[in-house]
Amino acid sequence: MSAPTTQSERDGTEEPRIIRQFKENLEFTGGTAVKYDPSYLFAASAHQTLAKGEELGRRFHSAPVVRVCDAKQMQLGHAAEADARWRIYAFAALKDTSNAGSAIHKLSDWLEFDPKSPIVKYTRGQEDIDSVIDFRAVFQQTFDQLDYENMPSLLKSKTGRLGLQDHEKVFCVDHKGEGDIFDMRGINREKGCMIVVRPDQYVAHVLPLDAYDELSTFFSGVLC
C-alpha cells in the first residue's frame, strides 16, 4: 500500500500494485484458502484425477450451469442453501442422458432404494428423502437434448409439507457462453464422477459414479 506509484501505473498502462495484490490473494481475503488434511471428514485423494479442479479439502468451486427444468442459467454453487445438508453432485459421463441402465440412473436408484445407501440409512422415516443428503446431477448435453421425464425419481423427489416435486436437481452444461463446468473444473468427460460436499461447502470426497461401497463407507464414518 505504501509502495510508490510507477509511471506505467500513473499513465494507466498497468494496474496499481495494490489491486494486483488483492486479486492474487483473493482466496485468502475471501476466507476460502483453507485446505483440510485427510480425516474421517475428508477422504484421501485416490480419485482426485476425476475432478482436478475440485480439490479435496478445499472449498467447492462453483461454475455456470443451466437448470434443465426451465433452461435458466445459474451458478451450481448457488443452488445449495445454508441448511446443514451434505450434497452429492453427480457429473454424468459423455453419453449418459440418464436413460434406464445408465450410470446416473443406477446411482440414483441405489441411493434411493438400497439398504446400504447413506440416504436410506440416515434419513428418518418422517423426513424428506433429501433432508440429510441432497443429490443433484449435471449432464454434458444441452437442456433440449435431455428428456426430463426420464430422470430417476430421486432427481424429481417430492418434498415439503405439501409434497411438491422438486424440479431444481438436474443441470446441464452452460452452452450460452458463460463456460463449461466440465472444462472449468477439470472433470473427466469420459467417466464422469461424483463429488461429495460438506454442509460448509468443502469438498469431502471425489469418487467414480459406481463406487457405491466407498461412498457408503465414507458416510458410515461421518453420520453413524
N, C-alpha and C positions, 0 to 999 in steps of 0.2 A: 504493500500500500504506500510505503514511503519512497519507493524507487522513483528516480527522476523520469519524466516523460521523454521518450525518444522522439527524434524528428519524424520517423515514419508513423508513430502514434499521433503526433500533432497534425500531420497532414492527411490522416485518415486512411493510409495505405496498410496499416496494421492495427489490429485490435489492441486496446490498452492491456498491459500486462495483468492487471487485477482481474479483468474479465476473462482472459485466457486461463488464469489460475483457478478461477471459480468454476469454469467449465470442466477443466481437467480433474477437479476434485469434487465433482457434482455428487457422486455416490456418497462420499464422506459427509459433505454438508447436508445431504438429504437424509442421512442416517441409515443408508441401505448398504454400507460397505462391510457389514458384519458377515463373517463366514464361520459357521459352526463346524466343529470336528465331528467325525462319526460317533454315534452313540445309539441308544435304543430309539431315539427320536430322529436320527439321521443315519440312513444306511451308508454303507461303503459304496464306492463308485464303480462297481463291476460292470454296469451297463451305461456309464456316462456317455459313451460314444453315440448312443441312440438320440441324445439331445444335448449336443455340445454347448449350446447357448443357454442351457438351464442348469447351472452348476449346483450340485448337491451342497447343501448347507448355506447357499446364498439365496437372496431374495428372488422370488419368481418374477421373471421379466415378462411383462405384457407385450402384446403386439396386435396389430389390426386384424380383425376377422369380420365376417359377415354372418349375422344371425339368420339361420335358414328360414325360420317361420315367417319372417317379414322382410327379408333381404336388407336388414339395417346394418350399416357399417358401425363398428364399435371396437373398443379395446377389450380383449379377452379378460384381462385382469379386472376390468370394471364390472364384470358380471358377478364377481364374488363380493358378498357383503361381509361386514364385520359381525358374524353371527356364531362364532366358535365352532364352525363345521370344518372338518377335513374335506379336501377335494381331490378327486382323481380326474385328470384331464387325459382322455384317450385320443391320441393322434393317429388317424387311420393311415394304413398303407396306401400306396399309389392307386390301386384299382379297387379299393374297398369302398363300396357305396352303401354298406350296411344291409345288403340283402341277406336273406336267411342263409346261414352257414359261413358268413364272413367272420373275420377276426373280431370286429367290433360287436357284431350280433352275438357271437359266442361269449365274449367277455361280459356283455350286458346281461345276458341270461344267467351266466354263472354268478355274477354279483347279486342278482335279484333273487335267485331261487336256491342256490347250492348251500347246504348247511355249513360248509367251510368258509363261505363268503363273509368278509368282515361286516358287510351291510346286514346280512341275515343274523349274524352272531351278536352284533352290538346295537341293533335297533330294537327298542322295546315295542311290544305289540300295539300299543295305543299311539305310537309316534308315526309321523310321516316317514316314508321309506328313505328320504334324503335328509332326515333330521340330524344324523351324525356324520354321514359321508355323502357328499354331493358329487354325483358322477356326471360328467359332460364330455362331449365328443367334438372333434374338429376334423373335417374331411378336406381332401385336396381338390375335389371337384368344385365347380361354381354352384350356387344355390339352385339354379334351374336344371342342373344335371342330377339332382338328388330327389328321390321320392320320399317326402316326409312321412307319408303314411306307412312306409316300410321300416321306419325306425323301430328299434326294440322298445318294449313298454317302459323300461327303466329310464329311457330318454324322453318319455312323454308321461311321466308319473303324475298322479293326481294327489294334490297336497292341500293343506289348509283346512280350515273348519268346514268349508263348503265342498271340499274335494274337487277343486278345479284343476284342469290339466295344465301342467307347466310346459309352456312352449319355448322356454329360453335355455334349453340344454344342448341344442345342436347348432354347430357353427361350421363354416367352411372358409377357405382362403379368401382374402380380400382381393378380388380381381378388378377393383375400381381405382387402383392406383396408389393406395396407402402402403402397400408392402405385403409380401408373402410370409406368413408366420413360420412356415417350414424352412425357408431360406434364412430369415432373420434370426431364428433361434437354433439353427443347426440341427433340425430334427430329421432323422433318417426317413427319406421319402419311400424307399422300397419296403422297409419293415414296419415303419411307424413305431409307436411306443406309448406307454402311459406314464404320466408324471404325477406323483403324489405330493400334494402341497399342504403344509400345516395350516392351522387356523390363522396364524400370523403371516401367512403368505411366503413362507420359506420352503424351498424345495427339500423334501424329505426322502424321496426315492425316485429313481428312474428305472423302469422295467420294460421288458418285451410285453407285447399285448397278450401273450399266452402264459405269462409267469404267475399263474394263479396261486401256486403253493408259496412262492416267495412273498406275494402280496399278503396272503393270509398270515404267514409267519411274522411279517413286519408288524401288522396291526395287533397281533396277539401280544406283542411286547409293549404296546402303547395303550391299548384300550382294555386290557384284561382286568 
